[in-house]
Amino acid sequence: MFRIIQRGILPRKLGLTLGIIYFALYSVFNNGIWLIKVLL
């Protein structure tokens, strides 16, 4: 029972972490392009 719960929680946490990292990189990338366009 505990192992099943652990298996269910770990991928969810990993997915959430990857989602946050992806979102952060995506927003930084977009802001970088916007800043370059403004500066140029």
CHARMM internal coordinates of N, CA and C (Angstrom, degrees):
IC EDIT
DIST 1 N 1 CA 1.4684
DIST 1 CA 1 C 1.5343
ANGL 1 N 1 CA 1 C 110.50
DIST 1 C 2 N 1.3316
ANGL 1 CA 1 C 2 N 116.31
DIHE 1 N 1 CA 1 C 2 N -50.40
DIST 2 N 2 CA 1.4651
ANGL 1 C 2 N 2 CA 120.67
DIHE 1 CA 1 C 2 N 2 CA -178.11
DIST 2 CA 2 C 1.5306
ANGL 2 N 2 CA 2 C 111.11
DIHE 1 C 2 N 2 CA 2 C -64.06
DIST 2 C 3 N 1.3391
ANGL 2 CA 2 C 3 N 115.82
DIHE 2 N 2 CA 2 C 3 N -38.69
DIST 3 N 3 CA 1.4701
ANGL 2 C 3 N 3 CA 120.28
DIHE 2 CA 2 C 3 N 3 CA 179.55
DIST 3 CA 3 C 1.5215
ANGL 3 N 3 CA 3 C 111.04
DIHE 2 C 3 N 3 CA 3 C -64.26
DIST 3 C 4 N 1.3300
ANGL 3 CA 3 C 4 N 116.46
DIHE 3 N 3 CA 3 C 4 N -39.05
DIST 4 N 4 CA 1.4680
ANGL 3 C 4 N 4 CA 121.08
DIHE 3 CA 3 C 4 N 4 CA 179.31
DIST 4 CA 4 C 1.5372
ANGL 4 N 4 CA 4 C 109.63
DIHE 3 C 4 N 4 CA 4 C -64.29
DIST 4 C 5 N 1.3302
ANGL 4 CA 4 C 5 N 115.93
DIHE 4 N 4 CA 4 C 5 N -42.84
DIST 5 N 5 CA 1.4707
ANGL 4 C 5 N 5 CA 120.73
DIHE 4 CA 4 C 5 N 5 CA 178.66
DIST 5 CA 5 C 1.5323
ANGL 5 N 5 CA 5 C 109.62
DIHE 4 C 5 N 5 CA 5 C -62.54
DIST 5 C 6 N 1.3359
ANGL 5 CA 5 C 6 N 116.17
DIHE 5 N 5 CA 5 C 6 N -44.40
DIST 6 N 6 CA 1.4690
ANGL 5 C 6 N 6 CA 121.03
DIHE 5 CA 5 C 6 N 6 CA -179.90
DIST 6 CA 6 C 1.5303
ANGL 6 N 6 CA 6 C 110.58
DIHE 5 C 6 N 6 CA 6 C -60.85
DIST 6 C 7 N 1.3161
ANGL 6 CA 6 C 7 N 116.06
DIHE 6 N 6 CA 6 C 7 N -43.62
DIST 7 N 7 CA 1.4707
ANGL 6 C 7 N 7 CA 120.80
DIHE 6 CA 6 C 7 N 7 CA 179.02
DIST 7 CA 7 C 1.5196
ANGL 7 N 7 CA 7 C 111.40
DIHE 6 C 7 N 7 CA 7 C -62.48
DIST 7 C 8 N 1.3298
ANGL 7 CA 7 C 8 N 116.72
DIHE 7 N 7 CA 7 C 8 N -35.69
DIST 8 N 8 CA 1.4633
ANGL 7 C 8 N 8 CA 120.79
DIHE 7 CA 7 C 8 N 8 CA 179.49
DIST 8 CA 8 C 1.5141
ANGL 8 N 8 CA 8 C 112.53
DIHE 7 C 8 N 8 CA 8 C -71.94
DIST 8 C 9 N 1.3408
ANGL 8 CA 8 C 9 N 116.42
DIHE 8 N 8 CA 8 C 9 N -36.30
DIST 9 N 9 CA 1.4676
ANGL 8 C 9 N 9 CA 120.98
DIHE 8 CA 8 C 9 N 9 CA -176.32
DIST 9 CA 9 C 1.5326
ANGL 9 N 9 CA 9 C 111.45
DIHE 8 C 9 N 9 CA 9 C -77.43
DIST 9 C 10 N 1.3183
ANGL 9 CA 9 C 10 N 117.81
DIHE 9 N 9 CA 9 C 10 N -42.95
DIST 10 N 10 CA 1.4728
ANGL 9 C 10 N 10 CA 120.54
DIHE 9 CA 9 C 10 N 10 CA -174.83
DIST 10 CA 10 C 1.5305
ANGL 10 N 10 CA 10 C 113.52
DIHE 9 C 10 N 10 CA 10 C -58.17
DIST 10 C 11 N 1.3343
ANGL 10 CA 10 C 11 N 120.18
DIHE 10 N 10 CA 10 C 11 N -50.52
DIST 11 N 11 CA 1.4670
ANGL 10 C 11 N 11 CA 119.14
DIHE 10 CA 10 C 11 N 11 CA 179.37
DIST 11 CA 11 C 1.5252
ANGL 11 N 11 CA 11 C 112.54
DIHE 10 C 11 N 11 CA 11 C -62.37
DIST 11 C 12 N 1.3312
ANGL 11 CA 11 C 12 N 116.46
DIHE 11 N 11 CA 11 C 12 N -33.47
DIST 12 N 12 CA 1.4650
ANGL 11 C 12 N 12 CA 120.41
DIHE 11 CA 11 C 12 N 12 CA 178.86
DIST 12 CA 12 C 1.5224
ANGL 12 N 12 CA 12 C 110.29
DIHE 11 C 12 N 12 CA 12 C -65.06
DIST 12 C 13 N 1.3344
ANGL 12 CA 12 C 13 N 116.83
DIHE 12 N 12 CA 12 C 13 N -44.59
DIST 13 N 13 CA 1.4723
ANGL 12 C 13 N 13 CA 121.47
DIHE 12 CA 12 C 13 N 13 CA 178.78
DIST 13 CA 13 C 1.5243
ANGL 13 N 13 CA 13 C 110.57
DIHE 12 C 13 N 13 CA 13 C -64.27
DIST 13 C 14 N 1.3213
ANGL 13 CA 13 C 14 N 115.92
DIHE 13 N 13 CA 13 C 14 N -41.41
DIST 14 N 14 CA 1.4617
ANGL 13 C 14 N 14 CA 121.04
DIHE 13 CA 13 C 14 N 14 CA 179.46
DIST 14 CA 14 C 1.5228
ANGL 14 N 14 CA 14 C 110.22
DIHE 13 C 14 N 14 CA 14 C -64.31
DIST 14 C 15 N 1.3265
ANGL 14 CA 14 C 15 N 116.39
DIHE 14 N 14 CA 14 C 15 N -43.71
DIST 15 N 15 CA 1.4615
ANGL 14 C 15 N 15 CA 121.58
DIHE 14 CA 14 C 15 N 15 CA 178.46
DIST 15 CA 15 C 1.5186
ANGL 15 N 15 CA 15 C 111.46
DIHE 14 C 15 N 15 CA 15 C -62.58
DIST 15 C 16 N 1.3240
ANGL 15 CA 15 C 16 N 116.02
DIHE 15 N 15 CA 15 C 16 N -41.57
DIST 16 N 16 CA 1.4621
ANGL 15 C 16 N 16 CA 121.28
DIHE 15 CA 15 C 16 N 16 CA 179.70
DIST 16 CA 16 C 1.5240
ANGL 16 N 16 CA 16 C 110.52
DIHE 15 C 16 N 16 CA 16 C -64.65
DIST 16 C 17 N 1.3400
ANGL 16 CA 16 C 17 N 116.58
DIHE 16 N 16 CA 16 C 17 N -43.93
DIST 17 N 17 CA 1.4664
ANGL 16 C 17 N 17 CA 121.82
DIHE 16 CA 16 C 17 N 17 CA 179.18
DIST 17 CA 17 C 1.5224
ANGL 17 N 17 CA 17 C 110.60
DIHE 16 C 17 N 17 CA 17 C -62.66
DIST 17 C 18 N 1.3336
ANGL 17 CA 17 C 18 N 116.71
DIHE 17 N 17 CA 17 C 18 N -45.14
DIST 18 N 18 CA 1.4624
ANGL 17 C 18 N 18 CA 121.19
DIHE 17 CA 17 C 18 N 18 CA 178.84
DIST 18 CA 18 C 1.5232
ANGL 18 N 18 CA 18 C 110.59
DIHE 17 C 18 N 18 CA 18 C -63.36
DIST 18 C 19 N 1.3212
ANGL 18 CA 18 C 19 N 116.45
DIHE 18 N 18 CA 18 C 19 N -38.91
DIST 19 N 19 CA 1.4606
ANGL 18 C 19 N 19 CA 121.08
DIHE 18 CA 18 C 19 N 19 CA 178.14
DIST 19 CA 19 C 1.5196
ANGL 19 N 19 CA 19 C 111.86
DIHE 18 C 19 N 19 CA 19 C -62.21
DIST 19 C 20 N 1.3218
ANGL 19 CA 19 C 20 N 116.24
DIHE 19 N 19 CA 19 C 20 N -43.78
DIST 20 N 20 CA 1.4696
ANGL 19 C 20 N 20 CA 121.21
DIHE 19 CA 19 C 20 N 20 CA 179.43
DIST 20 CA 20 C 1.5256
ANGL 20 N 20 CA 20 C 110.40
DIHE 19 C 20 N 20 CA 20 C -64.66
DIST 20 C 21 N 1.3468
ANGL 20 CA 20 C 21 N 116.82
DIHE 20 N 20 CA 20 C 21 N -44.64
DIST 21 N 21 CA 1.4673
ANGL 20 C 21 N 21 CA 121.71
DIHE 20 CA 20 C 21 N 21 CA 179.40
DIST 21 CA 21 C 1.5279
ANGL 21 N 21 CA 21 C 109.89
DIHE 20 C 21 N 21 CA 21 C -62.41
DIST 21 C 22 N 1.3436
ANGL 21 CA 21 C 22 N 116.61
DIHE 21 N 21 CA 21 C 22 N -45.07
DIST 22 N 22 CA 1.4643
ANGL 21 C 22 N 22 CA 121.74
DIHE 21 CA 21 C 22 N 22 CA 179.92
DIST 22 CA 22 C 1.5255
ANGL 22 N 22 CA 22 C 110.20
DIHE 21 C 22 N 22 CA 22 C -61.58
DIST 22 C 23 N 1.3339
ANGL 22 CA 22 C 23 N 116.81
DIHE 22 N 22 CA 22 C 23 N -45.04
DIST 23 N 23 CA 1.4617
ANGL 22 C 23 N 23 CA 121.58
DIHE 22 CA 22 C 23 N 23 CA -179.58
DIST 23 CA 23 C 1.5274
ANGL 23 N 23 CA 23 C 111.07
DIHE 22 C 23 N 23 CA 23 C -63.45
DIST 23 C 24 N 1.3431
ANGL 23 CA 23 C 24 N 116.58
DIHE 23 N 23 CA 23 C 24 N -41.74
DIST 24 N 24 CA 1.4652
ANGL 23 C 24 N 24 CA 121.21
DIHE 23 CA 23 C 24 N 24 CA 179.23
DIST 24 CA 24 C 1.5285
ANGL 24 N 24 CA 24 C 110.79
DIHE 23 C 24 N 24 CA 24 C -63.17
DIST 24 C 25 N 1.3418
ANGL 24 CA 24 C 25 N 116.30
DIHE 24 N 24 CA 24 C 25 N -46.86
DIST 25 N 25 CA 1.4642
ANGL 24 C 25 N 25 CA 120.74
DIHE 24 CA 24 C 25 N 25 CA 179.13
DIST 25 CA 25 C 1.5241
ANGL 25 N 25 CA 25 C 110.87
DIHE 24 C 25 N 25 CA 25 C -63.10
DIST 25 C 26 N 1.3285
ANGL 25 CA 25 C 26 N 116.60
DIHE 25 N 25 CA 25 C 26 N -41.05
DIST 26 N 26 CA 1.4641
ANGL 25 C 26 N 26 CA 122.12
DIHE 25 CA 25 C 26 N 26 CA -179.28
DIST 26 CA 26 C 1.5296
ANGL 26 N 26 CA 26 C 111.02
DIHE 25 C 26 N 26 CA 26 C -62.55
DIST 26 C 27 N 1.3398
ANGL 26 CA 26 C 27 N 116.82
DIHE 26 N 26 CA 26 C 27 N -46.05
DIST 27 N 27 CA 1.4654
ANGL 26 C 27 N 27 CA 120.43
DIHE 26 CA 26 C 27 N 27 CA -179.57
DIST 27 CA 27 C 1.5237
ANGL 27 N 27 CA 27 C 111.08
DIHE 26 C 27 N 27 CA 27 C -68.07
DIST 27 C 28 N 1.3361
ANGL 27 CA 27 C 28 N 117.46
DIHE 27 N 27 CA 27 C 28 N -38.57
DIST 28 N 28 CA 1.4720
ANGL 27 C 28 N 28 CA 121.22
DIHE 27 CA 27 C 28 N 28 CA 177.71
DIST 28 CA 28 C 1.5230
ANGL 28 N 28 CA 28 C 109.80
DIHE 27 C 28 N 28 CA 28 C -64.13
DIST 28 C 29 N 1.3363
ANGL 28 CA 28 C 29 N 116.69
DIHE 28 N 28 CA 28 C 29 N -42.68
DIST 29 N 29 CA 1.4651
ANGL 28 C 29 N 29 CA 122.34
DIHE 28 CA 28 C 29 N 29 CA 179.22
DIST 29 CA 29 C 1.5244
ANGL 29 N 29 CA 29 C 110.70
DIHE 28 C 29 N 29 CA 29 C -61.98
DIST 29 C 30 N 1.3395
ANGL 29 CA 29 C 30 N 116.95
DIHE 29 N 29 CA 29 C 30 N -46.23
DIST 30 N 30 CA 1.4662
ANGL 29 C 30 N 30 CA 121.78
DIHE 29 CA 29 C 30 N 30 CA 179.42
DIST 30 CA 30 C 1.5207
ANGL 30 N 30 CA 30 C 111.13
DIHE 29 C 30 N 30 CA 30 C -63.81
DIST 30 C 31 N 1.3309
ANGL 30 CA 30 C 31 N 117.09
DIHE 30 N 30 CA 30 C 31 N -44.35
DIST 31 N 31 CA 1.4609
ANGL 30 C 31 N 31 CA 121.21
DIHE 30 CA 30 C 31 N 31 CA 179.81
DIST 31 CA 31 C 1.5253
ANGL 31 N 31 CA 31 C 110.55
DIHE 30 C 31 N 31 CA 31 C -65.32
DIST 31 C 32 N 1.3314
ANGL 31 CA 31 C 32 N 116.82
DIHE 31 N 31 CA 31 C 32 N -35.97
DIST 32 N 32 CA 1.4596
ANGL 31 C 32 N 32 CA 121.39
DIHE 31 CA 31 C 32 N 32 CA 177.56
DIST 32 CA 32 C 1.5151
ANGL 32 N 32 CA 32 C 111.43
DIHE 31 C 32 N 32 CA 32 C -62.58
DIST 32 C 33 N 1.3320
ANGL 32 CA 32 C 33 N 116.84
DIHE 32 N 32 CA 32 C 33 N -45.17
DIST 33 N 33 CA 1.4708
ANGL 32 C 33 N 33 CA 121.84
DIHE 32 CA 32 C 33 N 33 CA 178.45
DIST 33 CA 33 C 1.5303
ANGL 33 N 33 CA 33 C 109.38
DIHE 32 C 33 N 33 CA 33 C -62.76
DIST 33 C 34 N 1.3479
ANGL 33 CA 33 C 34 N 116.00
DIHE 33 N 33 CA 33 C 34 N -43.44
DIST 34 N 34 CA 1.4625
ANGL 33 C 34 N 34 CA 121.17
DIHE 33 CA 33 C 34 N 34 CA -179.86
DIST 34 CA 34 C 1.5272
ANGL 34 N 34 CA 34 C 110.67
DIHE 33 C 34 N 34 CA 34 C -62.55
DIST 34 C 35 N 1.3287
ANGL 34 CA 34 C 35 N 117.10
DIHE 34 N 34 CA 34 C 35 N -42.62
DIST 35 N 35 CA 1.4695
ANGL 34 C 35 N 35 CA 121.46
DIHE 34 CA 34 C 35 N 35 CA 179.53
DIST 35 CA 35 C 1.5258
ANGL 35 N 35 CA 35 C 110.88
DIHE 34 C 35 N 35 CA 35 C -64.41
DIST 35 C 36 N 1.3446
ANGL 35 CA 35 C 36 N 116.71
DIHE 35 N 35 CA 35 C 36 N -41.83
DIST 36 N 36 CA 1.4671
ANGL 35 C 36 N 36 CA 121.39
DIHE 35 CA 35 C 36 N 36 CA 179.08
DIST 36 CA 36 C 1.5298
ANGL 36 N 36 CA 36 C 109.96
DIHE 35 C 36 N 36 CA 36 C -62.52
DIST 36 C 37 N 1.3382
ANGL 36 CA 36 C 37 N 116.34
DIHE 36 N 36 CA 36 C 37 N -43.64
DIST 37 N 37 CA 1.4726
ANGL 36 C 37 N 37 CA 120.78
DIHE 36 CA 36 C 37 N 37 CA 178.92
DIST 37 CA 37 C 1.5208
ANGL 37 N 37 CA 37 C 111.13
DIHE 36 C 37 N 37 CA 37 C -62.22
DIST 37 C 38 N 1.3297
ANGL 37 CA 37 C 38 N 116.81
DIHE 37 N 37 CA 37 C 38 N -41.11
DIST 38 N 38 CA 1.4700
ANGL 37 C 38 N 38 CA 121.19
DIHE 37 CA 37 C 38 N 38 CA -179.76
DIST 38 CA 38 C 1.5303
ANGL 38 N 38 CA 38 C 110.02
DIHE 37 C 38 N 38 CA 38 C -68.06
DIST 38 C 39 N 1.3320
ANGL 38 CA 38 C 39 N 116.95
DIHE 38 N 38 CA 38 C 39 N -44.14
DIST 39 N 39 CA 1.4630
ANGL 38 C 39 N 39 CA 121.01
DIHE 38 CA 38 C 39 N 39 CA -177.69
DIST 39 CA 39 C 1.5294
ANGL 39 N 39 CA 39 C 111.79
DIHE 38 C 39 N 39 CA 39 C -68.83
DIST 39 C 40 N 1.3329
ANGL 39 CA 39 C 40 N 116.70
DIHE 39 N 39 CA 39 C 40 N -34.91
DIST 40 N 40 CA 1.4619
ANGL 39 C 40 N 40 CA 120.00
DIHE 39 CA 39 C 40 N 40 CA 179.30
DIST 40 CA 40 C 1.5196
ANGL 40 N 40 CA 40 C 109.83
DIHE 39 C 40 N 40 CA 40 C -86.94
END
COOR INIT
IC SEED 1 N 1 CA 1 C
IC BUILD
